Amino acid sequence: MAISMSSASVPLLKAMLGNLDHFLDKGAAHAEAKKFDPANLLNSRLAPDMLPFARQVLIACDAAKNGVARISGVEAPRFEDNEASFPELKARIRKTIDFLETVPADKLDGTEDKEITFPIGREQTRTMKAEAYLKHWMLPNFFFHVTTAYALLRHNGVELGKADYLAGAKR
């Protein structure tokens, strides 16, 4: 049996967003235990020209909700992108998961050949078939930002490991 567009997207996105939420719990606990301002983690970067940790979380959420919306034809909710604390970022993840849970599988399944046009940067777009978009753009972009958020916390001393990345709080 072939894998469906819905099974290849929504459950995976929800699981990894749950793991990202778990990273945030560990990051907040680390800042509290070490008695430093959580903004140090929220604003952390690995390089001066990269986006900070908080933006990595926002972009991961946007990649999930906007990607599923583009494929399904369901309108994605708009978020203000003003989250500036661990609790606000956790709420953003929850809103994203809540949206994903509203998208019916039948809106995703059978869309493999649908043309998806999406922004790449501020002034360009790209068009791909939905299956290629899911496998070669949306999911890699989503995982890039989840992994970068993980790496930023790990780099800053938060005790995270492979099990946290793969299973989150479900261990």
Accessible surface in RSA format (square Angstrom, percent):
REM  Atomic radii and reference values for relative SASA: ProtOr
REM  Chains: A
REM  Algorithm: Lee & Richards
REM  Probe-radius: 1.40
REM  Slices: 20
REM RES _ NUM      All-atoms   Total-Side   Main-Chain    Non-polar    All polar
REM                ABS   REL    ABS   REL    ABS   REL    ABS   REL    ABS   REL
RES MET A   1   242.20 125.4 149.75  99.1  92.45 220.1 129.22 109.9 112.98 149.7
RES ALA A   2    91.06  83.7  63.23  97.6  27.84  63.3  73.65 103.7  17.42  46.1
RES ILE A   3   132.24  75.3 109.04  81.2  23.20  55.9 116.34  83.8  15.90  43.2
RES SER A   4    35.77  30.2  29.76  39.7   6.01  13.8  28.54  60.8   7.22  10.1
RES MET A   5     7.28   3.8   5.83   3.9   1.45   3.4   1.42   1.2   5.86   7.8
RES SER A   6    14.64  12.4  13.95  18.6   0.69   1.6   6.18  13.2   8.47  11.9
RES SER A   7    58.79  49.7  42.60  56.9  16.19  37.3  41.16  87.6  17.63  24.7
RES ALA A   8    20.68  19.0  14.33  22.1   6.35  14.4  19.65  27.7   1.02   2.7
RES SER A   9     0.59   0.5   0.59   0.8   0.00   0.0   0.49   1.0   0.10   0.1
RES VAL A  10    18.88  12.4  18.88  17.1   0.00   0.0  18.88  16.4   0.00   0.0
RES PRO A  11    74.31  54.2  64.74  59.0   9.58  34.8  69.64  57.5   4.68  29.1
RES LEU A  12    65.65  36.6  60.51  43.3   5.14  12.9  64.94  45.6   0.71   1.9
RES LEU A  13     0.00   0.0   0.00   0.0   0.00   0.0   0.00   0.0   0.00   0.0
RES LYS A  14    64.11  31.3  59.54  36.5   4.57  10.9  21.71  19.5  42.40  45.2
RES ALA A  15    39.59  36.4  35.16  54.3   4.43  10.1  38.91  54.8   0.68   1.8
RES MET A  16    11.82   6.1  11.82   7.8   0.00   0.0   0.13   0.1  11.69  15.5
RES LEU A  17     0.00   0.0   0.00   0.0   0.00   0.0   0.00   0.0   0.00   0.0
RES GLY A  18    30.69  37.8   0.00   N/A  30.69  37.8  23.86  65.5   6.83  15.3
RES ASN A  19     5.69   3.9   5.69   5.5   0.00   0.0   0.00   0.0   5.69   5.5
RES LEU A  20     0.04   0.0   0.04   0.0   0.00   0.0   0.04   0.0   0.00   0.0
RES ASP A  21    35.75  25.0  35.75  35.6   0.00   0.0   6.45  15.2  29.30  29.2
RES HIS A  22    21.41  11.7  20.14  14.0   1.27   3.3  17.69  18.2   3.72   4.3
RES PHE A  23     0.00   0.0   0.00   0.0   0.00   0.0   0.00   0.0   0.00   0.0
RES LEU A  24     0.01   0.0   0.00   0.0   0.01   0.0   0.00   0.0   0.01   0.0
RES ASP A  25    64.59  45.2  57.21  56.9   7.39  17.5  25.34  59.6  39.26  39.1
RES LYS A  26    55.88  27.3  50.41  30.9   5.47  13.0  37.60  33.8  18.28  19.5
RES GLY A  27     0.00   0.0   0.00   N/A   0.00   0.0   0.00   0.0   0.00   0.0
RES ALA A  28    34.40  31.6  30.54  47.1   3.87   8.8  31.03  43.7   3.37   8.9
RES ALA A  29    58.32  53.6  49.68  76.7   8.64  19.7  55.48  78.1   2.84   7.5
RES HIS A  30    28.28  15.5  22.65  15.7   5.62  14.4  13.94  14.4  14.34  16.7
RES ALA A  31     0.20   0.2   0.08   0.1   0.11   0.3   0.11   0.2   0.08   0.2
RES GLU A  32   139.47  80.1 125.95  95.3  13.51  32.2  49.78  96.3  89.69  73.2
RES ALA A  33    77.22  71.0  45.77  70.6  31.45  71.5  56.60  79.7  20.62  54.6
RES LYS A  34   133.28  65.0 109.42  67.1  23.85  56.8  56.17  50.6  77.10  82.1
RES LYS A  35   182.28  88.9 145.74  89.4  36.55  87.0 113.28 102.0  69.00  73.5
RES PHE A  36    61.80  30.9  47.37  29.3  14.42  37.5  55.47  33.6   6.32  18.1
RES ASP A  37    88.32  61.9  75.75  75.4  12.58  29.7  32.64  76.8  55.69  55.5
RES PRO A  38    57.45  41.9  57.45  52.4   0.00   0.0  57.45  47.4   0.00   0.0
RES ALA A  39    34.99  32.2  33.62  51.9   1.36   3.1  33.90  47.7   1.09   2.9
RES ASN A  40    88.63  61.1  74.91  72.4  13.72  33.0  23.83  57.4  64.80  62.6
RES LEU A  41     2.24   1.3   2.24   1.6   0.00   0.0   2.24   1.6   0.00   0.0
RES LEU A  42     8.22   4.6   8.19   5.9   0.02   0.1   8.19   5.8   0.02   0.1
RES ASN A  43    94.34  65.1  84.32  81.5  10.02  24.1  26.27  63.2  68.06  65.8
RES SER A  44    14.44  12.2   6.54   8.7   7.90  18.2  14.44  30.7   0.00   0.0
RES ARG A  45   111.26  46.7  88.55  45.1  22.71  54.1  20.32  27.8  90.93  55.1
RES LEU A  46    88.41  49.2  54.32  38.9  34.09  85.7  56.56  39.7  31.85  85.7
RES ALA A  47    40.98  37.7  35.66  55.0   5.32  12.1  40.87  57.6   0.11   0.3
RES PRO A  48   131.10  95.5 106.16  96.8  24.95  90.7 114.18  94.3  16.93 105.2
RES ASP A  49   137.50  96.3  98.85  98.4  38.65  91.4  50.63 119.2  86.87  86.6
RES MET A  50    39.60  20.5  31.98  21.2   7.63  18.2  36.42  31.0   3.18   4.2
RES LEU A  51    82.24  45.8  80.03  57.3   2.21   5.6  80.03  56.2   2.21   6.0
RES PRO A  52    18.55  13.5  18.55  16.9   0.00   0.0  18.55  15.3   0.00   0.0
RES PHE A  53     0.00   0.0   0.00   0.0   0.00   0.0   0.00   0.0   0.00   0.0
RES ALA A  54    13.20  12.1  13.20  20.4   0.00   0.0  13.20  18.6   0.00   0.0
RES ARG A  55    79.42  33.3  79.42  40.5   0.00   0.0  31.67  43.3  47.75  28.9
RES GLN A  56     4.79   2.7   4.79   3.5   0.00   0.0   0.00   0.0   4.79   3.6
RES VAL A  57     0.07   0.0   0.00   0.0   0.07   0.2   0.07   0.1   0.00   0.0
RES LEU A  58     3.77   2.1   3.77   2.7   0.00   0.0   3.77   2.7   0.00   0.0
RES ILE A  59    31.82  18.1  31.82  23.7   0.00   0.0  31.82  22.9   0.00   0.0
RES ALA A  60     0.00   0.0   0.00   0.0   0.00   0.0   0.00   0.0   0.00   0.0
RES CYS A  61     0.00   0.0   0.00   0.0   0.00   0.0   0.00   0.0   0.00   0.0
RES ASP A  62    30.90  21.6  30.67  30.5   0.23   0.6  11.44  26.9  19.47  19.4
RES ALA A  63    10.76   9.9   0.17   0.3  10.59  24.1   9.84  13.9   0.92   2.4
RES ALA A  64     0.00   0.0   0.00   0.0   0.00   0.0   0.00   0.0   0.00   0.0
RES LYS A  65    10.74   5.2  10.74   6.6   0.00   0.0   0.11   0.1  10.63  11.3
RES ASN A  66    40.04  27.6  39.07  37.8   0.97   2.3   6.93  16.7  33.10  32.0
RES GLY A  67     0.02   0.0   0.00   N/A   0.02   0.0   0.00   0.0   0.02   0.1
RES VAL A  68     0.06   0.0   0.06   0.1   0.00   0.0   0.06   0.1   0.00   0.0
RES ALA A  69     9.79   9.0   7.17  11.1   2.62   5.9   7.53  10.6   2.25   6.0
RES ARG A  70    74.45  31.3  60.93  31.1  13.52  32.2  28.16  38.5  46.29  28.1
RES ILE A  71     0.76   0.4   0.73   0.5   0.04   0.1   0.73   0.5   0.04   0.1
RES SER A  72     9.66   8.2   0.00   0.0   9.66  22.3   0.00   0.0   9.66  13.5
RES GLY A  73    60.41  74.5   0.00   N/A  60.41  74.5  26.76  73.4  33.65  75.4
RES VAL A  74    41.02  27.0  33.70  30.5   7.32  17.6  38.68  33.6   2.34   6.3
RES GLU A  75   150.18  86.2 126.64  95.8  23.55  56.1  57.25 110.7  92.93  75.9
RES ALA A  76    18.55  17.1   9.98  15.4   8.57  19.5  10.16  14.3   8.38  22.2
RES PRO A  77    46.53  33.9  33.68  30.7  12.86  46.7  45.54  37.6   0.99   6.1
RES ARG A  78   219.60  92.2 189.28  96.5  30.31  72.2  70.98  97.0 148.61  90.1
RES PHE A  79    33.23  16.6  10.75   6.7  22.48  58.5  14.09   8.5  19.14  54.8
RES GLU A  80   146.58  84.2 116.48  88.1  30.10  71.7  49.74  96.2  96.83  79.1
RES ASP A  81    61.21  42.9  40.66  40.5  20.56  48.6  11.20  26.4  50.01  49.9
RES ASN A  82    98.92  68.2  77.10  74.5  21.82  52.5  37.26  89.7  61.65  59.6
RES GLU A  83    20.33  11.7  10.85   8.2   9.48  22.6   6.50  12.6  13.83  11.3
RES ALA A  84    75.31  69.2  54.81  84.6  20.51  46.6  58.90  82.9  16.42  43.5
RES SER A  85    35.41  29.9  35.15  46.9   0.26   0.6  31.80  67.7   3.61   5.1
RES PHE A  86     6.40   3.2   5.47   3.4   0.93   2.4   5.47   3.3   0.93   2.7
RES PRO A  87    97.58  71.1  88.35  80.5   9.23  33.6  91.89  75.9   5.70  35.4
RES GLU A  88    81.03  46.5  77.54  58.7   3.49   8.3  31.72  61.4  49.31  40.3
RES LEU A  89     0.00   0.0   0.00   0.0   0.00   0.0   0.00   0.0   0.00   0.0
RES LYS A  90    57.45  28.0  54.94  33.7   2.52   6.0  47.70  42.9   9.75  10.4
RES ALA A  91    52.19  48.0  44.84  69.2   7.35  16.7  51.26  72.2   0.93   2.5
RES ARG A  92     0.87   0.4   0.44   0.2   0.44   1.0   0.12   0.2   0.75   0.5
RES ILE A  93     1.74   1.0   1.74   1.3   0.00   0.0   1.74   1.3   0.00   0.0
RES ARG A  94   114.51  48.1 113.40  57.8   1.12   2.7  62.62  85.6  51.89  31.4
RES LYS A  95    90.64  44.2  86.35  53.0   4.29  10.2  54.65  49.2  35.99  38.3
RES THR A  96     0.00   0.0   0.00   0.0   0.00   0.0   0.00   0.0   0.00   0.0
RES ILE A  97    14.81   8.4  14.81  11.0   0.00   0.0  14.81  10.7   0.00   0.0
RES ASP A  98    65.84  46.1  62.70  62.4   3.13   7.4  26.78  63.0  39.05  38.9
RES PHE A  99    18.53   9.3  13.53   8.4   5.01  13.0  17.96  10.9   0.58   1.7
RES LEU A 100     0.61   0.3   0.00   0.0   0.61   1.5   0.00   0.0   0.61   1.6
RES GLU A 101    96.36  55.3  62.20  47.1  34.16  81.3  27.22  52.6  69.14  56.4
RES THR A 102    92.33  65.7  67.28  68.2  25.05  59.7  69.77  93.7  22.57  34.1
RES VAL A 103    11.66   7.7   0.00   0.0  11.66  28.1   0.29   0.2  11.38  30.9
RES PRO A 104    63.55  46.3  51.80  47.2  11.75  42.7  63.55  52.5   0.00   0.0
RES ALA A 105    53.69  49.4  44.58  68.8   9.12  20.7  46.04  64.8   7.65  20.3
RES ASP A 106   115.04  80.6  91.60  91.2  23.44  55.4  44.24 104.1  70.80  70.6
RES LYS A 107   102.08  49.8  96.53  59.2   5.55  13.2  42.31  38.1  59.76  63.7
RES LEU A 108     0.90   0.5   0.90   0.6   0.00   0.0   0.90   0.6   0.00   0.0
RES ASP A 109    54.31  38.0  41.46  41.3  12.85  30.4  22.88  53.9  31.43  31.3
RES GLY A 110    68.17  84.1   0.00   N/A  68.17  84.1  32.75  89.9  35.42  79.3
RES THR A 111    19.81  14.1  16.51  16.7   3.29   7.8  19.81  26.6   0.00   0.0
RES GLU A 112    52.60  30.2  51.83  39.2   0.78   1.8  25.35  49.0  27.26  22.3
RES ASP A 113   108.91  76.3  99.62  99.2   9.30  22.0  28.96  68.2  79.95  79.7
RES LYS A 114    77.35  37.7  64.35  39.5  13.00  30.9  63.33  57.0  14.01  14.9
RES GLU A 115    99.88  57.3  80.38  60.8  19.50  46.4  53.29 103.1  46.59  38.0
RES ILE A 116     5.03   2.9   3.13   2.3   1.90   4.6   5.03   3.6   0.00   0.0
RES THR A 117    79.99  56.9  56.53  57.3  23.46  55.9  40.40  54.3  39.58  59.8
RES PHE A 118     3.09   1.5   1.96   1.2   1.13   2.9   3.09   1.9   0.00   0.0
RES PRO A 119    75.65  55.1  63.89  58.2  11.76  42.8  63.89  52.7  11.76  73.1
RES ILE A 120    46.89  26.7  37.73  28.1   9.16  22.1  42.84  30.9   4.04  11.0
RES GLY A 121    64.88  80.0   0.00   N/A  64.88  80.0  40.63 111.5  24.25  54.3
RES ARG A 122   239.19 100.4 198.31 101.1  40.87  97.3  76.75 104.9 162.44  98.4
RES GLU A 123   168.13  96.5 128.08  96.9  40.05  95.4  52.09 100.8 116.03  94.7
RES GLN A 124   118.03  66.0 111.82  81.7   6.21  14.8  34.23  72.9  83.80  63.6
RES THR A 125    92.48  65.8  68.11  69.1  24.36  58.1  41.26  55.4  51.21  77.4
RES ARG A 126   104.77  44.0  98.50  50.2   6.27  14.9  24.51  33.5  80.26  48.6
RES THR A 127    70.45  50.1  44.42  45.0  26.03  62.0  29.24  39.3  41.20  62.3
RES MET A 128    26.33  13.6  19.11  12.6   7.22  17.2  26.33  22.4   0.00   0.0
RES LYS A 129    95.79  46.7  92.70  56.9   3.09   7.3  60.81  54.7  34.98  37.3
RES ALA A 130     0.00   0.0   0.00   0.0   0.00   0.0   0.00   0.0   0.00   0.0
RES GLU A 131    67.07  38.5  67.07  50.7   0.00   0.0  11.46  22.2  55.62  45.4
RES ALA A 132    30.80  28.3  28.60  44.1   2.20   5.0  29.82  42.0   0.98   2.6
RES TYR A 133     2.78   1.3   2.78   1.6   0.00   0.0   0.03   0.0   2.75   3.4
RES LEU A 134     2.02   1.1   2.02   1.4   0.00   0.0   2.02   1.4   0.00   0.0
RES LYS A 135   109.44  53.4  93.46  57.3  15.98  38.1  55.04  49.5  54.40  57.9
RES HIS A 136   119.31  65.2  98.63  68.6  20.68  52.9  64.58  66.6  54.73  63.7
RES TRP A 137    80.18  32.2  77.68  37.6   2.50   5.9  69.87  37.3  10.31  16.7
RES MET A 138     2.94   1.5   1.52   1.0   1.42   3.4   2.94   2.5   0.00   0.0
RES LEU A 139    22.15  12.3  22.15  15.8   0.00   0.0  22.15  15.6   0.00   0.0
RES PRO A 140    63.00  45.9  50.93  46.4  12.07  43.9  58.30  48.1   4.70  29.2
RES ASN A 141    52.18  36.0  46.15  44.6   6.03  14.5  12.01  28.9  40.17  38.8
RES PHE A 142     0.00   0.0   0.00   0.0   0.00   0.0   0.00   0.0   0.00   0.0
RES PHE A 143    56.59  28.3  56.24  34.8   0.35   0.9  56.59  34.3   0.00   0.0
RES PHE A 144   122.24  61.2 114.06  70.6   8.18  21.3 121.24  73.5   1.00   2.9
RES HIS A 145    19.12  10.4  19.12  13.3   0.00   0.0  10.52  10.8   8.60  10.0
RES VAL A 146     0.02   0.0   0.00   0.0   0.02   0.1   0.02   0.0   0.00   0.0
RES THR A 147    62.08  44.2  62.08  62.9   0.00   0.0  55.00  73.9   7.08  10.7
RES THR A 148    13.95   9.9  11.38  11.5   2.57   6.1   5.52   7.4   8.43  12.7
RES ALA A 149     0.00   0.0   0.00   0.0   0.00   0.0   0.00   0.0   0.00   0.0
RES TYR A 150    36.18  16.9  36.18  20.6   0.00   0.0  27.38  20.6   8.80  10.8
RES ALA A 151    32.72  30.1  28.92  44.6   3.80   8.7  31.11  43.8   1.61   4.3
RES LEU A 152     0.00   0.0   0.00   0.0   0.00   0.0   0.00   0.0   0.00   0.0
RES LEU A 153     0.00   0.0   0.00   0.0   0.00   0.0   0.00   0.0   0.00   0.0
RES ARG A 154   126.06  52.9 117.47  59.9   8.60  20.5  21.88  29.9 104.18  63.1
RES HIS A 155   126.91  69.4  94.78  65.9  32.13  82.2  60.03  61.9  66.88  77.8
RES ASN A 156    53.42  36.8  34.73  33.6  18.68  45.0   9.15  22.0  44.27  42.8
RES GLY A 157    42.69  52.6   0.00   N/A  42.69  52.6  32.50  89.2  10.19  22.8
RES VAL A 158     1.35   0.9   1.06   1.0   0.28   0.7   1.06   0.9   0.28   0.8
RES GLU A 159   140.11  80.4 133.20 100.8   6.91  16.5  49.58  95.9  90.53  73.9
RES LEU A 160     5.91   3.3   0.00   0.0   5.91  14.9   2.19   1.5   3.72  10.0
RES GLY A 161    27.86  34.4   0.00   N/A  27.86  34.4  25.99  71.3   1.87   4.2
RES LYS A 162   158.08  77.1 146.61  90.0  11.47  27.3  92.65  83.4  65.43  69.7
RES ALA A 163    46.58  42.8  36.83  56.8   9.76  22.2  43.01  60.6   3.58   9.5
RES ASP A 164     5.87   4.1   5.87   5.8   0.00   0.0   0.00   0.0   5.87   5.9
RES TYR A 165    40.10  18.7  40.10  22.8   0.00   0.0  34.96  26.3   5.15   6.3
RES LEU A 166   111.31  62.0  87.88  62.9  23.43  58.9  88.19  61.9  23.12  62.2
RES ALA A 167    34.76  32.0  30.12  46.5   4.64  10.6  34.60  48.7   0.16   0.4
RES GLY A 168     0.38   0.5   0.00   N/A   0.38   0.5   0.38   1.0   0.00   0.0
RES ALA A 169    82.14  75.5  49.61  76.6  32.53  74.0  54.51  76.8  27.64  73.2
RES LYS A 170   161.62  78.8 128.20  78.7  33.42  79.6 105.21  94.7  56.41  60.1
RES ARG A 171   169.40  71.1 101.98  52.0  67.42 160.5  59.99  82.0 109.41  66.3
END  Absolute sums over single chains surface
CHAIN  1 A     9211.6       7389.7       1821.9       5234.4       3977.2
END  Absolute sums over all chains
TOTAL          9211.6       7389.7       1821.9       5234.4       3977.2
